[in-house]
Amino acid sequence: MPLVEVTLTEGRTPEQIRALIHELTGAVERAVAAPAANIRVVVREVPATHWAAGDVTIAERRDETPVADTRAPIDSKRSTS
């Protein structure tokens, strides 16, 4: 029973989410010959303020939220072990 999990930032319409589910189901059905009824798709939406890369959130990248530089400096010499 294939399970596909997708995480997106919020903001898509219900129609877009439904189209994504439809396309993913079809792709899995074709790729691994799984019956559509056995394919599970989970779509998670998260706020743009809760997803970051390189210590910058998607909201900050989009200029939705001003960047307040309150972050502590990262000590690159500190051991992580």
Contacts in CASP RR format, 6 or more apart in sequence:
PFRMAT RR
TARGET T0000
AUTHOR 0000-0000-0000
METHOD contacts of the structure
MODEL  1
MPLVEVTLTEGRTPEQIRALIHELTGAVERAVAAPAANIRVVVREVPATH
WAAGDVTIAERRDETPVADTRAPIDSKRSTS
1 34 0 8 1.000
1 38 0 8 1.000
1 39 0 8 1.000
1 40 0 8 1.000
2 28 0 8 1.000
2 32 0 8 1.000
2 34 0 8 1.000
2 38 0 8 1.000
2 39 0 8 1.000
2 40 0 8 1.000
3 40 0 8 1.000
3 41 0 8 1.000
3 42 0 8 1.000
4 24 0 8 1.000
4 28 0 8 1.000
4 39 0 8 1.000
4 40 0 8 1.000
4 41 0 8 1.000
4 42 0 8 1.000
5 41 0 8 1.000
5 42 0 8 1.000
5 44 0 8 1.000
6 20 0 8 1.000
6 24 0 8 1.000
6 41 0 8 1.000
6 42 0 8 1.000
6 43 0 8 1.000
6 44 0 8 1.000
7 43 0 8 1.000
7 44 0 8 1.000
7 45 0 8 1.000
7 46 0 8 1.000
7 51 0 8 1.000
8 43 0 8 1.000
8 44 0 8 1.000
8 45 0 8 1.000
8 46 0 8 1.000
9 45 0 8 1.000
9 46 0 8 1.000
9 47 0 8 1.000
9 48 0 8 1.000
9 51 0 8 1.000
9 58 0 8 1.000
10 45 0 8 1.000
10 46 0 8 1.000
10 47 0 8 1.000
10 48 0 8 1.000
11 45 0 8 1.000
12 20 0 8 1.000
12 45 0 8 1.000
17 43 0 8 1.000
20 43 0 8 1.000
21 41 0 8 1.000
21 43 0 8 1.000
24 39 0 8 1.000
24 41 0 8 1.000
25 36 0 8 1.000
25 39 0 8 1.000
25 41 0 8 1.000
26 36 0 8 1.000
26 39 0 8 1.000
28 34 0 8 1.000
28 39 0 8 1.000
29 35 0 8 1.000
29 36 0 8 1.000
29 39 0 8 1.000
47 59 0 8 1.000
48 57 0 8 1.000
48 58 0 8 1.000
48 59 0 8 1.000
48 62 0 8 1.000
48 64 0 8 1.000
49 57 0 8 1.000
49 58 0 8 1.000
49 59 0 8 1.000
49 64 0 8 1.000
49 65 0 8 1.000
50 57 0 8 1.000
51 57 0 8 1.000
51 58 0 8 1.000
52 58 0 8 1.000
55 71 0 8 1.000
55 74 0 8 1.000
56 67 0 8 1.000
57 65 0 8 1.000
59 65 0 8 1.000
60 66 0 8 1.000
60 67 0 8 1.000
END
